[in-house]
Amino acid sequence: ELKKLGFNIITVNLSAIESLFRAFLAVFTDTPFQVAWYKSASMKKMVEKISGEYEVVYYHLIRTAQYLPDSNNSMPLNVLDFTDAVSLYLTRLVAAEKNYIKRFFIKIEKKRISAYEKIAEKFDTLFICSAIDKKFLESSGLKVNIELLNNGIDTNYFSSENNGYEKNRIVFTGNMPYYPNHDAALYFAEEIFPLITNEFPDAKFYIVGQKPSLRLRVLASEKIIVTGFVQDIRREYLKSAVNVAPMRFGAGTLNKIIESIALAVPVVASTIAVQGLPDSLKKFILVADDPVTFAEKVKEVLKDDFKYRNQMKEGQKMIREILSWEKIVSGFESSLKEKLVVIKKYKRLE
């Protein structure tokens, strides 16, 4: 589909065996495991070969920073997009992990990532998706221009319809191999949902997202529905009375909350889940952190779902004003153009 739009796409294959070998070698170095996993000499050569043909080279996620050419005089502008502060995510994961062995290895990766994030100083600009992640990186002493690049959504696609919804339907969405999503779905199903069904015995909890683990799939019952991948995530929100995001760790901005607000579906979320959102959106979300309080907030919505859905209309309007792709990409493009002008002028002076 991208080629039909005229994009030139070059792929570099990376085998799982090669990645495993690189990760094994990383045991004896200070390289973060996720960086080692994506290490590729072929990719490095390809980037060095073609990057000089472009005005801007955009590196997505910390694992791609390793492909910045050693000699980059021919490239006017190099930007790195961390999206999330991985060191912040691992800091929260260490605090939440109860297994001593897992915590030991997470601490090792956290130490490596925290040191490796300094690689961002080789770039002209570092983009991050939330203010709290930006503040965390700045406090770590990272000496690079850090700018916000908010997560956005397709507001034409995520538009509400006047379809009916199931009164006591609760939904959680996310890519299930991402561990914070797996943990949150399991946490809600085992510790929060039973407190809700005590008062709402006909309530149903839908876990929606690709590749759910065996541990999640065995939860499936009449009351807990594990869907796996769905073609239209929007319909899953619209059919539900409330969307939940009981995240216990993670970083960045959760699109699952933005999407829900854009569809005027009430949200109950943890403090960590909302920290990455613009402050103007936080007032539209019910926040709770312990199982009892979280269950009570969900029950409040189920008892008066019409009231809470009406309250979401203002949030829905605000999403369109500040987080539409048109708005975000326009600002991003303008920012890059301004930086190009400055850098080209500087290189001419050199």
Disulfide bonds with the S-S distance in Angstrom:
none
